Amino acid sequence: MANQPKQVFTNMKTYQPYHSPFDPCRPIGVKFYSTPPNLYVGFQPPNLPQFSPKEALQKGTLWPIFYDYYENPYEAKRREDK
Amino acid sequence: MKQLPERYYQLMEEIQAVDFVLVELTLYLDTHQTDQQAMQQFNQFAQYSKQIKQQFEAEFGPLLQYGNSYTDANWSWGTSPWPWQV
């Protein structure tokens, strides 16, 4: 762990599942999972900056730090593969 | 169905946005019960919500039934467009 290169922080985590040599399916490659921003906030501090009401309605949260845009990482990968 | 005016959608969006802020502030205040500033904001939005709903009802008819909204002189709650018609 200690001598791993320092990585840029991202909400999108990855892991590589084990692929058995006897597995008839081809390897699935890297798996992604998204972690929500509230995991890294702890107890919500008061007086956070807020979205405007209309923007909040659109984004699904009143506070920008909890806004979690999801971009499908598999789509991006598929585009790369093509 | 006749075409609804642009203002109907503007007011409706405003009502939805303001009510969403109230939902968010309610959840926030459930865990931050001493945050006076948030409570002040909550009351401010609650008042504004009432105000724009009143305005909406004055122009486009009642939003609620069973006594939660006032009726007009034509008992027109059944003739205004239903949510799936707007």
Backbone of each chain as nested JSON, in Angstrom:
{
  "chains": [
    {"id": "A", "residues": [
      {"number": 1, "name": "MET", "atoms": {"N": [0.828, -1.211, 0.0], "CA": [0.0, 0.0, 0.0], "C": [0.864, 1.262, 0.0]}},
      {"number": 2, "name": "ALA", "atoms": {"N": [1.948, 1.238, 0.842], "CA": [2.697, 2.479, 1.087], "C": [3.441, 2.96, -0.156]}},
      {"number": 3, "name": "ASN", "atoms": {"N": [3.948, 2.003, -0.941], "CA": [4.72, 2.46, -2.103], "C": [3.899, 2.487, -3.388]}},
      {"number": 4, "name": "GLN", "atoms": {"N": [2.551, 2.502, -3.24], "CA": [1.715, 2.69, -4.428], "C": [1.771, 4.152, -4.858]}},
      {"number": 5, "name": "PRO", "atoms": {"N": [1.657, 4.417, -6.161], "CA": [1.656, 5.825, -6.576], "C": [0.437, 6.556, -6.01]}},
      {"number": 6, "name": "LYS", "atoms": {"N": [0.621, 7.795, -5.653], "CA": [-0.482, 8.588, -5.115], "C": [-1.479, 8.852, -6.237]}},
      {"number": 7, "name": "GLN", "atoms": {"N": [-2.776, 8.515, -5.971], "CA": [-3.773, 8.652, -7.03], "C": [-4.628, 9.883, -6.805]}},
      {"number": 8, "name": "VAL", "atoms": {"N": [-5.152, 10.386, -7.884], "CA": [-6.077, 11.506, -7.787], "C": [-7.355, 11.011, -7.121]}},
      {"number": 9, "name": "PHE", "atoms": {"N": [-7.911, 11.823, -6.211], "CA": [-9.122, 11.369, -5.527], "C": [-10.313, 11.412, -6.475]}},
      {"number": 10, "name": "THR", "atoms": {"N": [-11.077, 10.329, -6.468], "CA": [-12.304, 10.28, -7.258], "C": [-13.357, 9.476, -6.526]}},
      {"number": 11, "name": "ASN", "atoms": {"N": [-14.641, 9.834, -6.764], "CA": [-15.739, 9.088, -6.147], "C": [-15.918, 7.725, -6.788]}},
      {"number": 12, "name": "MET", "atoms": {"N": [-15.396, 7.611, -8.003], "CA": [-15.597, 6.376, -8.751], "C": [-14.455, 5.415, -8.43]}},
      {"number": 13, "name": "LYS", "atoms": {"N": [-14.769, 4.336, -7.716], "CA": [-13.739, 3.37, -7.329], "C": [-13.736, 2.197, -8.299]}},
      {"number": 14, "name": "THR", "atoms": {"N": [-12.627, 1.525, -8.347], "CA": [-12.502, 0.399, -9.275], "C": [-11.888, -0.8, -8.577]}},
      {"number": 15, "name": "TYR", "atoms": {"N": [-12.159, -1.955, -9.09], "CA": [-11.439, -3.154, -8.678], "C": [-11.436, -4.147, -9.837]}},
      {"number": 16, "name": "GLN", "atoms": {"N": [-10.489, -5.062, -9.754], "CA": [-10.377, -6.054, -10.821], "C": [-10.784, -7.407, -10.252]}},
      {"number": 17, "name": "PRO", "atoms": {"N": [-11.914, -7.947, -10.667], "CA": [-12.306, -9.241, -10.137], "C": [-11.399, -10.362, -10.658]}},
      {"number": 18, "name": "TYR", "atoms": {"N": [-11.268, -11.378, -9.84], "CA": [-10.439, -12.522, -10.239], "C": [-11.08, -13.246, -11.422]}},
      {"number": 19, "name": "HIS", "atoms": {"N": [-10.265, -13.587, -12.366], "CA": [-10.765, -14.304, -13.533], "C": [-10.098, -15.678, -13.583]}},
      {"number": 20, "name": "SER", "atoms": {"N": [-10.876, -16.719, -13.369], "CA": [-10.327, -18.065, -13.348], "C": [-9.933, -18.511, -14.749]}},
      {"number": 21, "name": "PRO", "atoms": {"N": [-8.842, -19.234, -14.861], "CA": [-8.482, -19.767, -16.184], "C": [-9.536, -20.745, -16.718]}},
      {"number": 22, "name": "PHE", "atoms": {"N": [-10.395, -21.265, -15.821], "CA": [-11.437, -22.209, -16.249], "C": [-12.76, -21.513, -16.532]}},
      {"number": 23, "name": "ASP", "atoms": {"N": [-12.771, -20.215, -16.329], "CA": [-13.997, -19.453, -16.59], "C": [-14.27, -19.453, -18.093]}},
      {"number": 24, "name": "PRO", "atoms": {"N": [-15.443, -19.973, -18.533], "CA": [-15.723, -19.993, -19.97], "C": [-15.995, -18.603, -20.549]}},
      {"number": 25, "name": "CYS", "atoms": {"N": [-16.372, -17.662, -19.703], "CA": [-16.645, -16.309, -20.206], "C": [-15.347, -15.515, -20.274]}},
      {"number": 26, "name": "ARG", "atoms": {"N": [-15.338, -14.52, -21.149], "CA": [-14.126, -13.703, -21.244], "C": [-14.052, -12.774, -20.029]}},
      {"number": 27, "name": "PRO", "atoms": {"N": [-12.855, -12.331, -19.657], "CA": [-12.721, -11.518, -18.435], "C": [-13.52, -10.229, -18.526]}},
      {"number": 28, "name": "ILE", "atoms": {"N": [-14.107, -9.885, -17.401], "CA": [-14.978, -8.707, -17.382], "C": [-14.143, -7.434, -17.294]}},
      {"number": 29, "name": "GLY", "atoms": {"N": [-12.902, -7.545, -16.892], "CA": [-12.029, -6.382, -16.796], "C": [-12.274, -5.614, -15.517]}},
      {"number": 30, "name": "VAL", "atoms": {"N": [-12.068, -4.331, -15.593], "CA": [-12.191, -3.491, -14.404], "C": [-13.66, -3.266, -14.084]}},
      {"number": 31, "name": "LYS", "atoms": {"N": [-14.005, -3.392, -12.805], "CA": [-15.372, -3.082, -12.35], "C": [-15.345, -1.725, -11.66]}},
      {"number": 32, "name": "PHE", "atoms": {"N": [-16.419, -0.964, -11.856], "CA": [-16.513, 0.369, -11.257], "C": [-17.63, 0.405, -10.227]}},
      {"number": 33, "name": "TYR", "atoms": {"N": [-17.451, 1.196, -9.187], "CA": [-18.582, 1.523, -8.329], "C": [-18.46, 2.958, -7.847]}},
      {"number": 34, "name": "SER", "atoms": {"N": [-19.585, 3.616, -7.818], "CA": [-19.621, 5.034, -7.453], "C": [-19.922, 5.165, -5.965]}},
      {"number": 35, "name": "THR", "atoms": {"N": [-19.162, 5.99, -5.274], "CA": [-19.435, 6.228, -3.846], "C": [-20.043, 7.612, -3.684]}},
      {"number": 36, "name": "PRO", "atoms": {"N": [-21.136, 7.736, -2.936], "CA": [-21.814, 9.027, -2.828], "C": [-21.004, 10.025, -1.988]}},
      {"number": 37, "name": "PRO", "atoms": {"N": [-21.112, 11.334, -2.323], "CA": [-20.291, 12.338, -1.642], "C": [-20.543, 12.434, -0.137]}},
      {"number": 38, "name": "ASN", "atoms": {"N": [-21.767, 12.088, 0.308], "CA": [-22.046, 12.237, 1.744], "C": [-21.163, 11.319, 2.594]}},
      {"number": 39, "name": "LEU", "atoms": {"N": [-20.593, 10.267, 1.985], "CA": [-19.688, 9.387, 2.735], "C": [-18.46, 10.13, 3.242]}},
      {"number": 40, "name": "TYR", "atoms": {"N": [-18.074, 11.175, 2.521], "CA": [-16.828, 11.868, 2.838], "C": [-17.075, 13.145, 3.635]}},
      {"number": 41, "name": "VAL", "atoms": {"N": [-18.347, 13.435, 3.92], "CA": [-18.676, 14.679, 4.618], "C": [-18.796, 14.44, 6.124]}},
      {"number": 42, "name": "GLY", "atoms": {"N": [-19.266, 13.267, 6.524], "CA": [-19.552, 13.046, 7.944], "C": [-20.835, 13.752, 8.317]}},
      {"number": 43, "name": "PHE", "atoms": {"N": [-20.895, 14.341, 9.492], "CA": [-22.093, 15.078, 9.889], "C": [-22.121, 16.395, 9.135]}},
      {"number": 44, "name": "GLN", "atoms": {"N": [-23.265, 16.679, 8.536], "CA": [-23.344, 17.853, 7.659], "C": [-23.098, 19.145, 8.426]}},
      {"number": 45, "name": "PRO", "atoms": {"N": [-22.074, 19.924, 8.053], "CA": [-21.852, 21.199, 8.734], "C": [-22.931, 22.213, 8.358]}},
      {"number": 46, "name": "PRO", "atoms": {"N": [-23.275, 23.113, 9.274], "CA": [-24.289, 24.122, 8.963], "C": [-23.754, 25.188, 8.005]}},
      {"number": 47, "name": "ASN", "atoms": {"N": [-24.684, 25.951, 7.446], "CA": [-24.382, 27.102, 6.584], "C": [-23.544, 26.756, 5.351]}},
      {"number": 48, "name": "LEU", "atoms": {"N": [-23.85, 25.623, 4.743], "CA": [-23.169, 25.29, 3.496], "C": [-23.75, 26.134, 2.368]}},
      {"number": 49, "name": "PRO", "atoms": {"N": [-22.974, 26.388, 1.326], "CA": [-23.537, 27.083, 0.16], "C": [-24.663, 26.263, -0.463]}},
      {"number": 50, "name": "GLN", "atoms": {"N": [-25.656, 26.976, -0.991], "CA": [-26.832, 26.29, -1.539], "C": [-27.031, 26.6, -3.012]}},
      {"number": 51, "name": "PHE", "atoms": {"N": [-27.747, 25.676, -3.682], "CA": [-28.223, 25.94, -5.038], "C": [-29.41, 26.885, -4.975]}},
      {"number": 52, "name": "SER", "atoms": {"N": [-29.714, 27.521, -6.082], "CA": [-30.979, 28.239, -6.185], "C": [-32.102, 27.196, -6.201]}},
      {"number": 53, "name": "PRO", "atoms": {"N": [-33.343, 27.567, -5.786], "CA": [-34.422, 26.566, -5.729], "C": [-34.602, 25.769, -7.013]}},
      {"number": 54, "name": "LYS", "atoms": {"N": [-34.562, 26.466, -8.158], "CA": [-34.803, 25.755, -9.42], "C": [-33.672, 24.79, -9.752]}},
      {"number": 55, "name": "GLU", "atoms": {"N": [-32.444, 25.232, -9.462], "CA": [-31.298, 24.368, -9.713], "C": [-31.338, 23.165, -8.771]}},
      {"number": 56, "name": "ALA", "atoms": {"N": [-31.758, 23.409, -7.531], "CA": [-31.848, 22.314, -6.56], "C": [-32.85, 21.267, -7.028]}},
      {"number": 57, "name": "LEU", "atoms": {"N": [-33.981, 21.739, -7.546], "CA": [-35.011, 20.819, -8.044], "C": [-34.457, 19.961, -9.171]}},
      {"number": 58, "name": "GLN", "atoms": {"N": [-33.669, 20.601, -10.02], "CA": [-33.127, 19.888, -11.168], "C": [-32.049, 18.888, -10.749]}},
      {"number": 59, "name": "LYS", "atoms": {"N": [-31.23, 19.283, -9.782], "CA": [-30.089, 18.44, -9.398], "C": [-30.45, 17.445, -8.314]}},
      {"number": 60, "name": "GLY", "atoms": {"N": [-31.575, 17.644, -7.65], "CA": [-32.004, 16.681, -6.651], "C": [-31.398, 16.894, -5.282]}},
      {"number": 61, "name": "THR", "atoms": {"N": [-30.727, 18.004, -5.068], "CA": [-30.225, 18.328, -3.732], "C": [-30.075, 19.83, -3.606]}},
      {"number": 62, "name": "LEU", "atoms": {"N": [-30.185, 20.307, -2.383], "CA": [-30.075, 21.753, -2.149], "C": [-28.62, 22.182, -2.019]}},
      {"number": 63, "name": "TRP", "atoms": {"N": [-27.724, 21.234, -1.695], "CA": [-26.333, 21.607, -1.419], "C": [-25.388, 21.056, -2.478]}},
      {"number": 64, "name": "PRO", "atoms": {"N": [-24.604, 21.943, -3.106], "CA": [-23.698, 21.49, -4.167], "C": [-22.753, 20.364, -3.729]}},
      {"number": 65, "name": "ILE", "atoms": {"N": [-22.338, 20.323, -2.452], "CA": [-21.387, 19.263, -2.082], "C": [-22.019, 17.871, -2.15]}},
      {"number": 66, "name": "PHE", "atoms": {"N": [-23.354, 17.791, -2.143], "CA": [-24.002, 16.485, -2.211], "C": [-24.427, 16.113, -3.621]}},
      {"number": 67, "name": "TYR", "atoms": {"N": [-24.187, 17.018, -4.55], "CA": [-24.591, 16.731, -5.931], "C": [-23.629, 15.708, -6.515]}},
      {"number": 68, "name": "ASP", "atoms": {"N": [-24.169, 14.618, -7.013], "CA": [-23.351, 13.507, -7.481], "C": [-23.724, 13.163, -8.916]}},
      {"number": 69, "name": "TYR", "atoms": {"N": [-23.05, 13.787, -9.84], "CA": [-23.327, 13.51, -11.242], "C": [-22.783, 12.131, -11.591]}},
      {"number": 70, "name": "TYR", "atoms": {"N": [-23.57, 11.336, -12.249], "CA": [-23.122, 9.993, -12.637], "C": [-22.902, 9.908, -14.123]}},
      {"number": 71, "name": "GLU", "atoms": {"N": [-21.695, 9.561, -14.467], "CA": [-21.423, 9.269, -15.866], "C": [-21.052, 7.805, -15.937]}},
      {"number": 72, "name": "ASN", "atoms": {"N": [-21.736, 7.06, -16.764], "CA": [-21.528, 5.62, -16.834], "C": [-20.106, 5.303, -17.31]}},
      {"number": 73, "name": "PRO", "atoms": {"N": [-19.247, 4.758, -16.416], "CA": [-17.866, 4.497, -16.823], "C": [-17.76, 3.396, -17.864]}},
      {"number": 74, "name": "TYR", "atoms": {"N": [-18.747, 2.503, -17.9], "CA": [-18.7, 1.419, -18.883], "C": [-18.953, 1.949, -20.286]}},
      {"number": 75, "name": "GLU", "atoms": {"N": [-19.777, 3.004, -20.358], "CA": [-20.028, 3.63, -21.663], "C": [-18.73, 4.207, -22.224]}},
      {"number": 76, "name": "ALA", "atoms": {"N": [-17.995, 4.893, -21.35], "CA": [-16.741, 5.512, -21.784], "C": [-15.765, 4.432, -22.244]}},
      {"number": 77, "name": "LYS", "atoms": {"N": [-15.754, 3.319, -21.502], "CA": [-14.866, 2.223, -21.846], "C": [-15.244, 1.627, -23.217]}},
      {"number": 78, "name": "ARG", "atoms": {"N": [-16.562, 1.467, -23.399], "CA": [-17.05, 0.888, -24.643], "C": [-16.642, 1.766, -25.826]}},
      {"number": 79, "name": "ARG", "atoms": {"N": [-16.727, 3.088, -25.581], "CA": [-16.346, 4.018, -26.641], "C": [-14.861, 3.869, -26.97]}},
      {"number": 80, "name": "GLU", "atoms": {"N": [-14.049, 3.677, -25.896], "CA": [-12.612, 3.484, -26.112], "C": [-12.338, 2.221, -26.916]}},
      {"number": 81, "name": "ASP", "atoms": {"N": [-13.099, 1.164, -26.573], "CA": [-12.849, -0.128, -27.207], "C": [-13.131, -0.102, -28.699]}},
      {"number": 82, "name": "LYS", "atoms": {"N": [-14.085, 0.752, -29.085], "CA": [-14.472, 0.76, -30.49], "C": [-13.397, 1.363, -31.394]}}
    ]},
    {"id": "B", "residues": [
      {"number": 1, "name": "MET", "atoms": {"N": [-58.52, 19.83, -25.291], "CA": [-57.752, 20.606, -24.285], "C": [-57.164, 21.849, -24.925]}},
      {"number": 2, "name": "LYS", "atoms": {"N": [-57.495, 22.981, -24.36], "CA": [-56.846, 24.188, -24.904], "C": [-55.46, 24.346, -24.303]}},
      {"number": 3, "name": "GLN", "atoms": {"N": [-54.622, 25.032, -25.104], "CA": [-53.226, 25.222, -24.717], "C": [-53.146, 26.07, -23.457]}},
      {"number": 4, "name": "LEU", "atoms": {"N": [-52.363, 25.624, -22.48], "CA": [-52.199, 26.404, -21.253], "C": [-51.177, 27.512, -21.467]}},
      {"number": 5, "name": "PRO", "atoms": {"N": [-51.381, 28.649, -20.812], "CA": [-50.429, 29.757, -21.005], "C": [-49.068, 29.441, -20.372]}},
      {"number": 6, "name": "GLU", "atoms": {"N": [-48.058, 30.117, -20.892], "CA": [-46.681, 29.931, -20.397], "C": [-46.601, 30.157, -18.884]}},
      {"number": 7, "name": "ARG", "atoms": {"N": [-47.411, 31.093, -18.423], "CA": [-47.347, 31.463, -17.008], "C": [-47.739, 30.298, -16.096]}},
      {"number": 8, "name": "TYR", "atoms": {"N": [-48.642, 29.429, -16.567], "CA": [-49.04, 28.247, -15.793], "C": [-47.814, 27.403, -15.457]}},
      {"number": 9, "name": "TYR", "atoms": {"N": [-46.978, 27.188, -16.472], "CA": [-45.793, 26.35, -16.275], "C": [-44.749, 27.049, -15.42]}},
      {"number": 10, "name": "GLN", "atoms": {"N": [-44.636, 28.369, -15.614], "CA": [-43.672, 29.123, -14.796], "C": [-44.035, 29.03, -13.32]}},
      {"number": 11, "name": "LEU", "atoms": {"N": [-45.317, 29.29, -13.026], "CA": [-45.76, 29.245, -11.627], "C": [-45.626, 27.837, -11.062]}},
      {"number": 12, "name": "MET", "atoms": {"N": [-46.004, 26.836, -11.857], "CA": [-45.935, 25.458, -11.395], "C": [-44.5, 25.054, -11.071]}},
      {"number": 13, "name": "GLU", "atoms": {"N": [-43.571, 25.476, -11.941], "CA": [-42.172, 25.151, -11.691], "C": [-41.674, 25.83, -10.422]}},
      {"number": 14, "name": "GLU", "atoms": {"N": [-42.082, 27.076, -10.248], "CA": [-41.686, 27.818, -9.05], "C": [-42.203, 27.111, -7.793]}},
      {"number": 15, "name": "ILE", "atoms": {"N": [-43.459, 26.676, -7.842], "CA": [-44.047, 25.974, -6.695], "C": [-43.27, 24.69, -6.409]}},
      {"number": 16, "name": "GLN", "atoms": {"N": [-42.967, 23.942, -7.449], "CA": [-42.236, 22.682, -7.254], "C": [-40.849, 22.929, -6.682]}},
      {"number": 17, "name": "ALA", "atoms": {"N": [-40.175, 23.964, -7.211], "CA": [-38.814, 24.256, -6.742], "C": [-38.833, 24.67, -5.275]}},
      {"number": 18, "name": "VAL", "atoms": {"N": [-39.766, 25.551, -4.929], "CA": [-39.827, 26.035, -3.548], "C": [-40.21, 24.901, -2.6]}},
      {"number": 19, "name": "ASP", "atoms": {"N": [-41.141, 24.06, -3.018], "CA": [-41.527, 22.935, -2.162], "C": [-40.383, 21.923, -2.019]}},
      {"number": 20, "name": "PHE", "atoms": {"N": [-39.561, 21.813, -3.045], "CA": [-38.409, 20.913, -2.917], "C": [-37.404, 21.452, -1.905]}},
      {"number": 21, "name": "VAL", "atoms": {"N": [-37.192, 22.768, -1.92], "CA": [-36.317, 23.373, -0.906], "C": [-36.865, 23.083, 0.49]}},
      {"number": 22, "name": "LEU", "atoms": {"N": [-38.182, 23.145, 0.633], "CA": [-38.789, 22.868, 1.947], "C": [-38.566, 21.414, 2.364]}},
      {"number": 23, "name": "VAL", "atoms": {"N": [-38.638, 20.488, 1.409], "CA": [-38.364, 19.078, 1.72], "C": [-36.932, 18.923, 2.216]}},
      {"number": 24, "name": "GLU", "atoms": {"N": [-36.0, 19.541, 1.48], "CA": [-34.589, 19.428, 1.842], "C": [-34.32, 20.037, 3.215]}},
      {"number": 25, "name": "LEU", "atoms": {"N": [-34.901, 21.212, 3.458], "CA": [-34.673, 21.869, 4.745], "C": [-35.305, 21.07, 5.886]}},
      {"number": 26, "name": "THR", "atoms": {"N": [-36.444, 20.426, 5.62], "CA": [-37.074, 19.587, 6.647], "C": [-36.132, 18.46, 7.054]}},
      {"number": 27, "name": "LEU", "atoms": {"N": [-35.568, 17.764, 6.055], "CA": [-34.653, 16.66, 6.356], "C": [-33.415, 17.175, 7.084]}},
      {"number": 28, "name": "TYR", "atoms": {"N": [-32.924, 18.335, 6.658], "CA": [-31.744, 18.915, 7.302], "C": [-32.043, 19.264, 8.76]}},
      {"number": 29, "name": "LEU", "atoms": {"N": [-33.188, 19.898, 8.97], "CA": [-33.523, 20.35, 10.334], "C": [-33.833, 19.175, 11.268]}},
      {"number": 30, "name": "ASP", "atoms": {"N": [-34.237, 18.042, 10.69], "CA": [-34.46, 16.865, 11.536], "C": [-33.186, 16.463, 12.28]}},
      {"number": 31, "name": "THR", "atoms": {"N": [-32.023, 16.752, 11.685], "CA": [-30.763, 16.395, 12.353], "C": [-30.022, 17.616, 12.892]}},
      {"number": 32, "name": "HIS", "atoms": {"N": [-30.495, 18.805, 12.588], "CA": [-29.834, 20.039, 13.057], "C": [-30.885, 20.916, 13.727]}},
      {"number": 33, "name": "GLN", "atoms": {"N": [-31.361, 20.471, 14.874], "CA": [-32.544, 21.122, 15.449], "C": [-32.264, 22.457, 16.118]}},
      {"number": 34, "name": "THR", "atoms": {"N": [-31.001, 22.878, 16.147], "CA": [-30.697, 24.174, 16.771], "C": [-30.233, 25.207, 15.753]}},
      {"number": 35, "name": "ASP", "atoms": {"N": [-30.307, 24.882, 14.49], "CA": [-29.84, 25.793, 13.45], "C": [-30.893, 26.871, 13.18]}},
      {"number": 36, "name": "GLN", "atoms": {"N": [-30.746, 27.994, 13.899], "CA": [-31.754, 29.06, 13.802], "C": [-31.823, 29.642, 12.391]}},
      {"number": 37, "name": "GLN", "atoms": {"N": [-30.661, 29.741, 11.759], "CA": [-30.627, 30.352, 10.427], "C": [-31.408, 29.506, 9.421]}},
      {"number": 38, "name": "ALA", "atoms": {"N": [-31.242, 28.182, 9.531], "CA": [-31.975, 27.29, 8.63], "C": [-33.473, 27.352, 8.916]}},
      {"number": 39, "name": "MET", "atoms": {"N": [-33.839, 27.469, 10.198], "CA": [-35.265, 27.567, 10.534], "C": [-35.866, 28.851, 9.98]}},
      {"number": 40, "name": "GLN", "atoms": {"N": [-35.063, 29.902, 10.04], "CA": [-35.519, 31.179, 9.479], "C": [-35.734, 31.041, 7.973]}},
      {"number": 41, "name": "GLN", "atoms": {"N": [-34.776, 30.377, 7.328], "CA": [-34.91, 30.152, 5.886], "C": [-36.135, 29.282, 5.593]}},
      {"number": 42, "name": "PHE", "atoms": {"N": [-36.344, 28.274, 6.429], "CA": [-37.5, 27.39, 6.265], "C": [-38.798, 28.19, 6.313]}},
      {"number": 43, "name": "ASN", "atoms": {"N": [-38.919, 29.047, 7.346], "CA": [-40.146, 29.839, 7.485], "C": [-40.333, 30.802, 6.321]}},
      {"number": 44, "name": "GLN", "atoms": {"N": [-39.216, 31.339, 5.874], "CA": [-39.269, 32.268, 4.751], "C": [-39.798, 31.561, 3.497]}},
      {"number": 45, "name": "PHE", "atoms": {"N": [-39.28, 30.358, 3.253], "CA": [-39.727, 29.604, 2.077], "C": [-41.165, 29.109, 2.248]}},
      {"number": 46, "name": "ALA", "atoms": {"N": [-41.529, 28.734, 3.478], "CA": [-42.906, 28.281, 3.728], "C": [-43.888, 29.394, 3.41]}},
      {"number": 47, "name": "GLN", "atoms": {"N": [-43.513, 30.606, 3.814], "CA": [-44.38, 31.755, 3.556], "C": [-44.471, 32.034, 2.057]}},
      {"number": 48, "name": "TYR", "atoms": {"N": [-43.309, 31.966, 1.402], "CA": [-43.275, 32.218, -0.03], "C": [-44.088, 31.161, -0.78]}},
      {"number": 49, "name": "SER", "atoms": {"N": [-43.973, 29.893, -0.319], "CA": [-44.728, 28.803, -0.929], "C": [-46.227, 29.07, -0.853]}},
      {"number": 50, "name": "LYS", "atoms": {"N": [-46.692, 29.469, 0.331], "CA": [-48.118, 29.802, 0.501], "C": [-48.532, 30.908, -0.458]}},
      {"number": 51, "name": "GLN", "atoms": {"N": [-47.647, 31.895, -0.533], "CA": [-47.95, 33.082, -1.346], "C": [-48.096, 32.721, -2.825]}},
      {"number": 52, "name": "ILE", "atoms": {"N": [-47.144, 31.94, -3.368], "CA": [-47.244, 31.632, -4.802], "C": [-48.364, 30.641, -5.081]}},
      {"number": 53, "name": "LYS", "atoms": {"N": [-48.672, 29.763, -4.117], "CA": [-49.802, 28.852, -4.333], "C": [-51.109, 29.634, -4.374]}},
      {"number": 54, "name": "GLN", "atoms": {"N": [-51.196, 30.639, -3.51], "CA": [-52.381, 31.495, -3.506], "C": [-52.529, 32.199, -4.852]}},
      {"number": 55, "name": "GLN", "atoms": {"N": [-51.384, 32.677, -5.337], "CA": [-51.367, 33.358, -6.627], "C": [-51.782, 32.397, -7.749]}},
      {"number": 56, "name": "PHE", "atoms": {"N": [-51.247, 31.189, -7.694], "CA": [-51.579, 30.176, -8.707], "C": [-53.069, 29.863, -8.681]}},
      {"number": 57, "name": "GLU", "atoms": {"N": [-53.604, 29.697, -7.481], "CA": [-55.02, 29.351, -7.364], "C": [-55.92, 30.484, -7.851]}},
      {"number": 58, "name": "ALA", "atoms": {"N": [-55.464, 31.715, -7.621], "CA": [-56.244, 32.858, -8.088], "C": [-56.335, 32.866, -9.603]}},
      {"number": 59, "name": "GLU", "atoms": {"N": [-55.273, 32.399, -10.273], "CA": [-55.264, 32.474, -11.73], "C": [-55.76, 31.189, -12.406]}},
      {"number": 60, "name": "PHE", "atoms": {"N": [-55.487, 30.03, -11.802], "CA": [-55.75, 28.776, -12.514], "C": [-56.626, 27.798, -11.753]}},
      {"number": 61, "name": "GLY", "atoms": {"N": [-57.228, 28.219, -10.671], "CA": [-58.122, 27.318, -9.955], "C": [-57.429, 26.552, -8.834]}},
      {"number": 62, "name": "PRO", "atoms": {"N": [-58.233, 25.819, -8.041], "CA": [-57.703, 25.21, -6.816], "C": [-56.654, 24.126, -7.064]}},
      {"number": 63, "name": "LEU", "atoms": {"N": [-55.652, 24.076, -6.186], "CA": [-54.631, 23.027, -6.239], "C": [-55.043, 21.818, -5.418]}},
      {"number": 64, "name": "LEU", "atoms": {"N": [-55.814, 22.047, -4.349], "CA": [-56.204, 20.969, -3.441], "C": [-57.713, 20.92, -3.31]}},
      {"number": 65, "name": "GLN", "atoms": {"N": [-58.2, 19.788, -2.835], "CA": [-59.65, 19.632, -2.685], "C": [-59.964, 19.31, -1.221]}},
      {"number": 66, "name": "TYR", "atoms": {"N": [-61.217, 19.127, -0.927], "CA": [-61.707, 18.801, 0.425], "C": [-61.399, 19.892, 1.435]}},
      {"number": 67, "name": "GLY", "atoms": {"N": [-61.533, 21.141, 0.973], "CA": [-61.411, 22.249, 1.912], "C": [-60.01, 22.766, 2.098]}},
      {"number": 68, "name": "ASN", "atoms": {"N": [-59.041, 22.156, 1.435], "CA": [-57.666, 22.646, 1.58], "C": [-57.343, 23.792, 0.622]}},
      {"number": 69, "name": "SER", "atoms": {"N": [-58.227, 24.021, -0.355], "CA": [-58.138, 25.216, -1.185], "C": [-59.541, 25.826, -1.229]}},
      {"number": 70, "name": "TYR", "atoms": {"N": [-59.591, 27.141, -1.422], "CA": [-60.908, 27.77, -1.572], "C": [-61.426, 27.53, -2.989]}},
      {"number": 71, "name": "THR", "atoms": {"N": [-62.735, 27.484, -3.127], "CA": [-63.307, 27.302, -4.456], "C": [-63.64, 28.656, -5.077]}},
      {"number": 72, "name": "ASP", "atoms": {"N": [-63.787, 28.653, -6.415], "CA": [-64.28, 29.87, -7.064], "C": [-65.801, 29.783, -7.165]}},
      {"number": 73, "name": "ALA", "atoms": {"N": [-66.402, 30.743, -7.871], "CA": [-67.853, 30.818, -7.903], "C": [-68.486, 29.752, -8.795]}},
      {"number": 74, "name": "ASN", "atoms": {"N": [-67.693, 29.056, -9.629], "CA": [-68.259, 28.088, -10.577], "C": [-68.034, 26.634, -10.187]}},
      {"number": 75, "name": "TRP", "atoms": {"N": [-67.482, 26.415, -8.977], "CA": [-67.146, 25.039, -8.565], "C": [-66.38, 24.331, -9.675]}},
      {"number": 76, "name": "SER", "atoms": {"N": [-65.243, 24.946, -10.07], "CA": [-64.588, 24.518, -11.309], "C": [-63.438, 23.547, -11.089]}},
      {"number": 77, "name": "TRP", "atoms": {"N": [-63.353, 22.925, -9.912], "CA": [-62.15, 22.084, -9.681], "C": [-62.061, 20.91, -10.658]}},
      {"number": 78, "name": "GLY", "atoms": {"N": [-63.228, 20.458, -11.159], "CA": [-63.207, 19.312, -12.064], "C": [-62.91, 19.68, -13.498]}},
      {"number": 79, "name": "THR", "atoms": {"N": [-62.934, 20.962, -13.828], "CA": [-62.737, 21.36, -15.223], "C": [-61.333, 21.887, -15.497]}},
      {"number": 80, "name": "SER", "atoms": {"N": [-60.578, 22.193, -14.436], "CA": [-59.185, 22.603, -14.675], "C": [-58.401, 21.355, -15.098]}},
      {"number": 81, "name": "PRO", "atoms": {"N": [-57.283, 21.543, -15.83], "CA": [-56.558, 20.373, -16.332], "C": [-56.007, 19.501, -15.214]}},
      {"number": 82, "name": "TRP", "atoms": {"N": [-56.066, 18.196, -15.407], "CA": [-55.52, 17.26, -14.44], "C": [-54.004, 17.197, -14.588]}},
      {"number": 83, "name": "PRO", "atoms": {"N": [-53.32, 16.713, -13.555], "CA": [-51.846, 16.703, -13.625], "C": [-51.288, 16.013, -14.864]}},
      {"number": 84, "name": "TRP", "atoms": {"N": [-51.99, 14.979, -15.343], "CA": [-51.469, 14.267, -16.512], "C": [-51.859, 14.944, -17.827]}},
      {"number": 85, "name": "GLN", "atoms": {"N": [-52.57, 16.066, -17.725], "CA": [-52.962, 16.78, -18.952], "C": [-52.118, 18.022, -19.193]}},
      {"number": 86, "name": "VAL", "atoms": {"N": [-51.293, 18.392, -18.222], "CA": [-50.52, 19.634, -18.412], "C": [-49.172, 19.349, -19.067]}}
    ]}
  ]
}
